[in-house]
Amino acid sequence: MTDEQAPARSLLEIPSLPNLPLIASLPWIHHREGFMARMLELAEQHRNIGMFRVPLPGNHSPIFIGNVSLAAETMDESKYEKVLDGPLVPIRDFAGDGLFTAHSDEPNWHRAHRILSPGFSTTSLEHYYPAMTRSLEALLMHWRRATAPVDVVLDMTKLTLDTISLAGFDYHFDSFSRPTLHPFLQSLARALQETIDVLRRPPFLERLYRSHRARYQQDIASMFALVDTVIQERKQKPKESWPRDFLSLMLEEADPKSGEKLSDENIRFQILTFLIAGHETTAGLLAFTLHQLARDRELFLRLRSEVDQAIPRDLPTMKQVLELDLVRRTLSEALRLWPTVPVVTRAPKEDTMLGAFRVPKGQPFGLLLHALHRDPAVWQHPARFDPDRFLPESVKARTAAAYKPFGVGKRSCTGKHFALIESALCLAMLVREFEFDDPGPLVNMPTLSPKPKGFRLGLHRRTGTR
């Protein structure tokens, strides 16, 4: 019997972890670097069939896809769409129908997408570039004063939060003037962690976590209070004094299709979405890239040479940043190995086939991006860090489905250009000014968006720098 004549198979036939009463597969998903590190291991074990099931407490049993050939089928926008699953469902508690957490059929997603997309174009980003340079200067001053190894993840988090808050709604957290994160940002971090923890918690133990849930609700209330205050204070000012930021854009502009404006509640959700999607992911990207450069002297010197030639002194213009080819390719390779949004969930719009399997309408599939980005059927020596994978001829020869760090289709990340410009600017200036000590082997944090664990970087001012 040929493959074409073989009967369609049921999804019940795909490999699955054991499913015990009450605790499901919890004993089989533990990993010191977190849930996603374990999913990568499972994807490697099931490369041939391409997918597997992971029973979780509460009768939730997600299916994950770990090879490019199957994932490519789910990227057909005419047949599949983004759906919410995993942590994105509880994140709606505080991000609502913002761009990242809205359902595809929610009116506010379409309305906000049409209003905000022009603000993220390369041309429009010139307006927000000063926020990037201002936040970077604070980081540079902090590192110049350092007398001990710096906490890279904390400092990259402060940098990206300050940048997105300035560009997004002209709010000054001034993170480098404080030893810890602003209370608002601590609430945000705790709330994000709770959205992961609650998924792994057997329902019968939920009563033991009442204090966690109470703190979660308090954190949400405090975040809403600050953002709502910022919105009201802006509305009370004369419009001619409003800064050119995303908050002003959302308050002023109407949807070009419907003529409707965003509600204050939805603007609150969009601001929180900017903070969630615009800080943790970019901080992780920068931390992973800096860790790699601190361990790869040859690449470090290649990057420094490119930056020295293009930007010998002072802070660069945005145009100069965009022309840093090796810097861009290095960031792309870091996103390949360590995608900071590790899963994208897709579901078919109608009953269909996925490979040899029958798939009912609405069945979610989690695309494991870090597994796709390491699929040996596409990537040679996938564990090797090699920015030359992103030379034009290599990109052209590779299927687009193999590299999706910013998501898929119309629901891909609206702010990707913002993130890459901010990251390239930071990376270029740090490489130009500092020497890095080797921090030792990479270990990941078990967090929602992965980051290096315990990454403290010894650094020294480069001879001859100001």
C-alpha positions as CSV (number, residue, x, y, z in Angstrom):
1,M,0.0,0.0,0.0
2,T,1.4,3.4,-1.0
3,D,1.4,6.4,1.3
4,E,-1.4,7.9,-0.8
5,Q,-3.5,4.8,-0.3
6,A,-2.8,4.6,3.5
7,P,-5.9,5.3,5.6
8,A,-5.9,8.6,7.5
9,R,-4.7,8.3,11.1
10,S,-6.3,9.6,14.3
11,L,-4.5,12.1,16.5
12,L,-5.0,9.6,19.3
13,E,-2.1,7.6,17.7
14,I,0.5,10.2,18.2
15,P,3.1,9.7,21.0
16,S,2.0,10.9,24.4
17,L,3.6,11.2,27.8
18,P,2.0,9.0,30.5
19,N,-1.3,10.4,31.9
20,L,-1.7,9.7,35.6
21,P,-4.8,10.5,37.6
22,L,-4.8,14.1,39.1
23,I,-1.1,14.8,38.2
24,A,-1.2,13.9,34.5
25,S,2.4,13.9,33.1
26,L,3.9,16.2,35.7
27,P,6.7,13.7,36.7
28,W,7.8,13.5,33.1
29,I,8.0,17.2,32.2
30,H,10.3,18.4,35.0
31,H,13.6,20.0,33.7
32,R,16.0,22.3,35.6
33,E,15.8,24.8,32.7
34,G,12.0,24.7,32.6
35,F,9.1,23.3,30.6
36,M,10.3,24.5,27.2
37,A,13.7,22.8,27.6
38,R,11.9,19.6,28.2
39,M,9.7,20.1,25.2
40,L,12.8,20.5,23.1
41,E,14.1,17.2,24.3
42,L,10.8,15.6,23.4
43,A,10.8,17.2,20.0
44,E,14.2,15.7,19.3
45,Q,12.9,12.3,20.3
46,H,9.9,12.5,18.0
47,R,11.4,14.2,15.0
48,N,10.2,11.5,12.7
49,I,6.5,11.7,13.4
50,G,6.9,15.4,14.2
51,M,4.5,15.8,17.0
52,F,3.6,14.5,20.5
53,R,1.0,15.1,23.3
54,V,1.7,16.3,26.8
55,P,-1.2,15.7,29.3
56,L,-1.4,18.4,31.9
57,P,-3.5,18.7,35.1
58,G,-7.0,19.8,34.6
59,N,-7.8,17.7,31.6
60,H,-5.6,19.8,29.3
61,S,-3.6,17.8,26.8
62,P,-1.7,20.1,24.3
63,I,-0.2,18.7,21.1
64,F,3.2,20.1,20.1
65,I,4.8,20.1,16.7
66,G,8.6,19.9,16.5
67,N,9.6,19.6,12.9
68,V,9.5,22.1,10.0
69,S,7.6,19.9,7.5
70,L,4.5,19.6,9.7
71,A,4.7,23.1,11.0
72,A,4.8,24.5,7.5
73,E,1.3,23.1,6.9
74,T,-0.1,25.0,9.9
75,M,1.4,28.2,8.6
76,D,-1.1,28.3,5.6
77,E,-3.2,31.4,6.6
78,S,-6.1,30.1,4.4
79,K,-6.4,27.0,6.5
80,Y,-5.0,27.8,10.0
81,E,-5.1,30.7,12.4
82,K,-3.5,31.8,15.7
83,V,-5.4,30.6,18.8
84,L,-4.7,31.2,22.4
85,D,-3.4,28.4,24.6
86,G,-1.0,27.9,27.5
87,P,0.0,31.0,29.4
88,L,-1.6,33.4,26.9
89,V,-5.0,32.4,28.3
90,P,-4.4,33.6,31.8
91,I,-2.3,36.5,30.6
92,R,-5.7,37.9,29.3
93,D,-6.5,38.6,32.9
94,F,-4.3,41.7,32.6
95,A,-3.6,42.1,28.8
96,G,-7.2,41.6,27.8
97,D,-7.8,41.9,24.0
98,G,-4.5,43.6,23.4
99,L,-2.7,42.8,20.2
100,F,-0.8,39.8,21.5
101,T,-3.6,38.2,23.5
102,A,-6.8,39.0,21.5
103,H,-8.6,36.3,19.7
104,S,-8.4,36.7,15.9
105,D,-12.2,37.3,15.7
106,E,-12.3,40.0,18.3
107,P,-13.1,43.5,16.8
108,N,-10.5,45.3,19.0
109,W,-7.7,43.2,17.4
110,H,-8.5,44.4,13.9
111,R,-9.2,47.9,15.1
112,A,-5.9,48.2,17.1
113,H,-3.9,46.5,14.3
114,R,-5.1,49.1,11.7
115,I,-4.4,52.0,14.1
116,L,-1.0,50.9,15.4
117,S,0.7,49.2,12.5
118,P,1.7,52.5,10.8
119,G,3.3,53.5,14.0
120,F,5.7,50.6,13.9
121,S,6.9,51.2,10.3
122,T,10.6,51.9,9.9
123,T,9.9,55.5,9.0
124,S,7.7,56.1,12.1
125,L,10.2,54.5,14.4
126,E,12.5,57.5,13.9
127,H,10.1,59.3,16.4
128,Y,10.9,56.7,19.0
129,Y,14.6,56.4,18.4
130,P,15.4,59.1,21.0
131,A,13.8,56.9,23.7
132,M,16.1,54.1,22.7
133,T,19.3,56.3,22.9
134,R,18.2,57.9,26.2
135,S,17.7,54.5,27.9
136,L,20.9,53.2,26.4
137,E,22.9,56.1,27.7
138,A,21.6,55.3,31.2
139,L,22.8,51.7,30.8
140,L,26.2,52.8,29.5
141,M,26.7,55.1,32.5
142,H,25.7,52.2,34.8
143,W,28.2,49.8,33.3
144,R,31.0,52.4,33.2
145,R,30.6,52.8,37.0
146,A,30.5,49.0,37.6
147,T,33.2,47.7,40.0
148,A,32.0,44.1,40.0
149,P,30.4,41.8,37.4
150,V,27.0,43.2,36.2
151,D,23.7,41.3,36.3
152,V,23.0,41.2,32.6
153,V,19.5,39.9,32.6
154,L,18.4,42.5,35.2
155,D,20.2,45.3,33.3
156,M,18.7,44.3,30.0
157,T,15.3,44.2,31.6
158,K,15.7,47.7,33.0
159,L,16.9,48.9,29.6
160,T,14.0,47.5,27.6
161,L,11.4,48.5,30.1
162,D,12.6,52.0,30.2
163,T,12.7,52.2,26.4
164,I,9.2,50.8,25.8
165,S,7.7,52.9,28.6
166,L,9.3,56.1,27.2
167,A,8.4,55.3,23.6
168,G,5.0,53.8,24.5
169,F,3.5,56.4,26.9
170,D,6.3,58.8,27.9
171,Y,6.6,57.3,31.4
172,H,9.9,57.5,33.2
173,F,10.7,54.4,35.3
174,D,14.4,55.6,35.5
175,S,15.3,52.0,36.4
176,F,19.1,52.6,36.6
177,S,18.6,55.0,39.4
178,R,17.2,52.3,41.6
179,P,18.8,49.0,42.9
180,T,15.6,47.0,42.1
181,L,12.8,47.2,39.6
182,H,10.0,49.7,40.0
183,P,7.1,48.2,42.1
184,F,4.9,48.3,38.9
185,L,7.5,46.1,37.1
186,Q,7.8,43.7,40.0
187,S,4.0,43.3,39.9
188,L,4.2,42.6,36.1
189,A,7.0,40.0,36.6
190,R,5.1,38.2,39.4
191,A,1.9,38.2,37.3
192,L,3.7,36.7,34.3
193,Q,5.2,34.0,36.4
194,E,1.9,33.1,37.9
195,T,0.5,32.5,34.4
196,I,3.0,29.7,34.0
197,D,2.7,28.3,37.5
198,V,-1.0,28.0,37.4
199,L,-0.9,25.7,34.4
200,R,1.3,23.2,36.2
201,R,-0.7,23.2,39.3
202,P,-3.1,20.2,39.9
203,P,-6.6,21.6,40.5
204,F,-6.9,19.7,43.8
205,L,-4.0,21.7,45.2
206,E,-5.4,25.1,44.2
207,R,-6.7,25.9,47.6
208,L,-3.1,25.8,48.9
209,Y,-2.3,28.7,46.6
210,R,-4.9,31.2,47.7
211,S,-2.3,33.6,48.9
212,H,-0.6,33.4,45.5
213,R,-3.9,34.1,43.7
214,A,-4.7,37.0,46.1
215,R,-1.3,38.5,45.4
216,Y,-1.9,38.0,41.6
217,Q,-5.1,40.0,41.8
218,Q,-3.4,42.7,43.8
219,D,-0.6,42.9,41.2
220,I,-3.2,43.2,38.4
221,A,-5.1,45.9,40.3
222,S,-1.9,48.0,40.9
223,M,-0.8,47.7,37.2
224,F,-4.3,48.8,36.1
225,A,-4.2,51.8,38.5
226,L,-0.9,53.1,37.2
227,V,-1.7,52.7,33.5
228,D,-5.2,54.2,34.0
229,T,-3.7,57.2,35.7
230,V,-1.2,57.7,32.9
231,I,-4.1,57.6,30.3
232,Q,-6.2,60.1,32.3
233,E,-3.3,62.5,32.9
234,R,-2.6,62.5,29.2
235,K,-6.2,63.2,28.3
236,Q,-6.3,66.2,30.7
237,K,-3.4,67.9,28.9
238,P,-3.8,70.2,25.9
239,K,-3.4,68.0,22.7
240,E,-0.8,70.4,21.4
241,S,1.5,69.4,24.3
242,W,1.1,65.7,23.8
243,P,4.4,63.8,23.0
244,R,4.6,61.7,19.8
245,D,4.3,58.3,21.4
246,F,2.0,55.3,21.1
247,L,-0.4,56.5,23.7
248,S,-1.0,59.8,21.8
249,L,-1.4,57.7,18.6
250,M,-4.0,55.5,20.3
251,L,-5.9,58.4,21.8
252,E,-6.0,60.5,18.6
253,E,-6.3,58.1,15.7
254,A,-9.5,56.4,14.6
255,D,-9.7,53.1,12.8
256,P,-9.5,54.0,9.1
257,K,-12.0,51.3,8.2
258,S,-14.7,51.8,10.9
259,G,-13.9,55.3,12.1
260,E,-14.0,54.1,15.7
261,K,-11.4,54.9,18.3
262,L,-10.0,52.6,20.9
263,S,-11.6,52.6,24.3
264,D,-9.6,53.6,27.4
265,E,-9.9,50.0,28.6
266,N,-8.4,48.7,25.4
267,I,-5.7,51.3,25.4
268,R,-4.8,50.1,28.9
269,F,-4.5,46.5,27.5
270,Q,-2.4,47.7,24.6
271,I,0.0,49.5,27.0
272,L,0.4,46.4,29.1
273,T,0.9,44.4,25.9
274,F,3.7,46.7,24.9
275,L,5.3,46.2,28.2
276,I,4.9,42.5,28.2
277,A,5.9,41.8,24.6
278,G,8.3,44.7,24.3
279,H,10.6,44.2,27.3
280,E,11.0,40.5,28.4
281,T,11.6,39.2,24.9
282,T,14.0,41.9,23.9
283,A,15.9,41.6,27.2
284,G,16.2,37.9,26.6
285,L,17.5,38.4,23.1
286,L,20.2,40.8,24.3
287,A,21.2,38.6,27.2
288,F,21.6,35.5,25.1
289,T,23.6,37.4,22.4
290,L,25.9,39.0,25.0
291,H,26.5,35.6,26.6
292,Q,27.5,34.2,23.2
293,L,29.8,37.1,22.4
294,A,31.5,36.8,25.8
295,R,32.3,33.2,24.9
296,D,33.2,33.7,21.2
297,R,36.1,36.0,20.9
298,E,36.4,35.7,17.2
299,L,32.8,36.8,16.6
300,F,33.2,39.5,19.2
301,L,36.1,41.0,17.3
302,R,34.3,40.7,13.9
303,L,31.4,42.7,15.4
304,R,33.6,45.3,16.9
305,S,35.4,45.8,13.6
306,E,32.1,46.4,11.8
307,V,30.9,48.8,14.5
308,D,34.3,50.7,14.6
309,Q,34.2,51.3,10.8
310,A,30.5,52.3,10.8
311,I,30.3,54.3,14.1
312,P,33.8,55.3,15.3
313,R,32.4,57.7,17.9
314,D,29.3,59.1,19.5
315,L,25.9,57.4,19.4
316,P,24.8,56.3,15.9
317,T,21.8,57.5,13.9
318,M,19.1,55.0,13.3
319,K,20.2,54.8,9.6
320,Q,23.7,53.8,10.8
321,V,22.2,51.1,13.1
322,L,20.1,49.7,10.2
323,E,23.3,49.3,8.1
324,L,25.1,47.1,10.7
325,D,24.8,43.8,8.7
326,L,26.8,41.5,11.0
327,V,25.1,42.8,14.1
328,R,21.7,42.1,12.5
329,R,22.7,38.6,11.5
330,T,24.1,37.9,15.0
331,L,20.8,38.9,16.5
332,S,19.0,36.7,14.0
333,E,21.1,33.7,14.9
334,A,20.5,34.3,18.6
335,L,16.7,34.3,17.9
336,R,17.2,31.1,16.0
337,L,18.8,29.2,18.9
338,W,16.9,30.9,21.7
339,P,13.6,32.3,20.4
340,T,12.2,34.5,23.2
341,V,8.6,33.5,22.4
342,P,9.1,29.8,22.2
343,V,5.6,28.6,21.2
344,V,3.1,29.8,18.6
345,T,-0.3,28.1,18.7
346,R,-2.2,27.4,15.5
347,A,-5.5,25.7,14.8
348,P,-7.4,24.7,11.6
349,K,-10.4,26.8,10.6
350,E,-12.1,23.6,9.2
351,D,-11.7,19.9,9.5
352,T,-8.5,19.0,7.6
353,M,-5.5,16.8,7.3
354,L,-2.1,17.4,8.9
355,G,0.4,15.1,7.3
356,A,-1.2,11.6,7.6
357,F,-3.5,12.7,10.5
358,R,-7.2,13.8,10.5
359,V,-7.5,17.1,12.4
360,P,-10.8,18.5,13.6
361,K,-11.7,22.2,13.3
362,G,-10.2,24.2,16.2
363,Q,-7.7,21.6,17.3
364,P,-4.7,23.6,18.7
365,F,-1.1,22.8,17.8
366,G,1.8,24.4,19.7
367,L,4.6,25.1,17.2
368,L,7.9,24.7,19.2
369,L,9.9,27.4,17.6
370,H,13.2,26.4,19.2
371,A,12.7,22.9,17.8
372,L,11.8,24.2,14.3
373,H,14.9,26.4,14.5
374,R,17.1,23.4,15.2
375,D,15.5,20.9,12.8
376,P,18.4,19.0,11.2
377,A,16.4,18.5,8.1
378,V,16.8,22.2,7.4
379,W,19.7,23.5,9.5
380,Q,23.2,22.0,9.2
381,H,24.9,21.6,12.6
382,P,21.9,23.2,14.3
383,A,23.5,23.7,17.7
384,R,26.3,25.7,16.2
385,F,26.1,29.5,16.5
386,D,26.7,30.9,13.0
387,P,25.5,34.3,11.9
388,D,26.3,33.5,8.3
389,R,23.2,31.4,8.1
390,F,21.5,34.7,7.6
391,L,23.5,35.8,4.5
392,P,21.0,36.6,1.7
393,E,21.9,33.5,-0.4
394,S,21.3,31.2,2.6
395,V,18.0,32.8,3.6
396,K,16.8,32.5,0.0
397,A,17.6,28.8,-0.2
398,R,15.8,28.0,3.0
399,T,12.1,27.4,3.5
400,A,10.5,30.4,5.4
401,A,8.7,28.0,7.7
402,A,12.0,27.1,9.4
403,Y,12.5,30.5,11.0
404,K,9.6,32.2,12.8
405,P,10.9,34.0,15.9
406,F,8.3,36.8,15.5
407,G,5.3,34.5,14.9
408,V,3.3,33.6,11.8
409,G,1.2,35.5,9.3
410,K,-1.0,38.4,10.2
411,R,-0.6,37.7,13.9
412,S,3.2,38.0,13.8
413,C,4.8,40.6,16.1
414,T,3.9,44.1,15.2
415,G,6.9,45.5,17.0
416,K,9.6,43.4,15.5
417,H,11.4,46.3,13.8
418,F,11.3,48.3,17.0
419,A,12.9,45.3,18.9
420,L,15.6,44.7,16.4
421,I,16.7,48.4,16.1
422,E,16.8,48.7,19.9
423,S,18.8,45.5,20.2
424,A,21.2,46.4,17.4
425,L,21.9,49.8,18.9
426,C,22.6,48.4,22.4
427,L,24.7,45.5,21.1
428,A,26.8,47.8,18.9
429,M,27.6,50.3,21.7
430,L,28.4,47.7,24.3
431,V,30.8,45.8,22.0
432,R,32.5,49.1,21.0
433,E,33.1,50.3,24.5
434,F,33.6,47.2,26.7
435,E,35.7,44.0,26.9
436,F,33.8,40.9,28.3
437,D,35.0,38.1,30.6
438,D,34.0,34.6,29.8
439,P,30.9,33.9,32.0
440,G,31.0,30.1,31.6
441,P,28.5,27.7,30.1
442,L,25.0,28.8,29.4
443,V,22.1,27.7,31.6
444,N,18.6,28.9,31.0
445,M,16.0,30.2,33.5
446,P,12.8,28.2,33.7
447,T,10.7,31.4,32.9
448,L,7.9,32.2,30.4
449,S,10.4,33.9,28.1
450,P,13.8,32.1,28.3
451,K,16.9,34.0,29.6
452,P,20.3,33.0,30.8
453,K,20.4,32.0,34.4
454,G,22.8,33.6,36.9
455,F,24.5,35.6,34.1
456,R,26.9,38.0,35.7
457,L,29.3,39.5,33.3
458,G,32.8,40.8,34.2
459,L,33.6,43.7,32.0
460,H,36.3,46.3,31.4
461,R,36.4,49.6,29.6
462,R,38.1,49.3,26.3
463,T,41.4,51.1,26.2
464,G,41.0,54.5,24.6
465,T,37.2,54.8,25.1
466,R,35.7,57.8,26.7
